[in-house]
């Protein structure tokens, strides 16, 4: 019976709850209720069933040999442990999750680098008081007036004024 | 502010970025003549030098009739005086107004820039937070594995319990059966004994026992008094 129980780790539900993003909270709650129900069921069952009082039955039952036979068969009986089919799947899921997490973290880092770059550009800009229009167009390309599309002043549609 | 020391392209190396343009233009005296001219003449002719030069030049032009006084002089004098009066009176206000317009434009641009910076910083924060969140996935898988372990354990215990219950039921059944049988046998025997005893009472014995009972009753009634 040594390998019977895969160790039930204590889960820090509070720390887990912290890390759940708000849009997955419902799933988290469902998981938690399920876990709690399971652990309640487990706690309600005794670890070992009570032992049968063979001596009493040997004295009480008249049919000779019946109790002895029962006792022999009972102690020889091995209750099969339930086979664990799902842990492998869970492990596979975990591997997949690790991979997709790594990708996500990669993409996230790339985004952060982009943001940092833009932040750097904005922070190192010359103050507006010292800019010419050319400098402004360099710093913010969207302010450049399109002189080919709108050749006449004000070089942008009147509605945008 | 004298700009004699403004270093524009004085060295081989061009200064880039150029230093910003000065806020205010160079100083002038009487609205026309730059201050640098007065400073230029100061070492040789002192404070009154440029004025002497100006007066002399003016008198020369007038006396030699190089500049002829005619009707246009009067017109120029009137127009200029009106212009100078207007500027002196309202110049400051107009300048302030123009400055305010510019300030508003600057403030808008600056607001846009600070918004952009703040937005980027919050975006970076959010990304870092999401990364931290993602690290918590091991909790999820631990919870799942725990659930599975709990289910298995529960199942196993239930099976043990079922076995025990079944065996106990059978043994109890045997014991109960035996008890029931014995009880039934007892009852039947008692009944049989009673029946036989009653059968064996012959009519002769019955008459004798009734007579004895009556004698006994009479004897009792003599001794016992009914308590009132």
Interface residues (C-beta under 8 A of the other chain):
Chain A: X4 X5 X6 X7 X8 X9 X11 X12 X15 X16 X18 X19 X20 X21 X31 X34 X35 X38 X39 X41 X42 X45 X46 X47 X48 X49 X50 X52 X57 X60 X61 X62 X63 X66 X67 X70 X74 X77 X79 X80 X81 X82 X84 X86 X87 X90 X93 X94 X97 X98 X101 X104 X105 X108 X109 X111 X112 X115 X116 X118 X119 X122 X123 X125 X126 X128 X129 X130
Chain B: X17 X20 X21 X106 X109 X110 X113 X116 X117 X120 X121 X123 X124 X127 X128 X130 X131 X132 X133 X134 X135 X136 X137 X138 X139 X140 X141 X142 X143 X144 X145 X146 X147 X148 X149 X150 X151 X152 X153 X154 X155 X156 X157 X158 X159 X160 X161 X163 X164 X165 X167 X168 X170 X171 X174 X175 X178
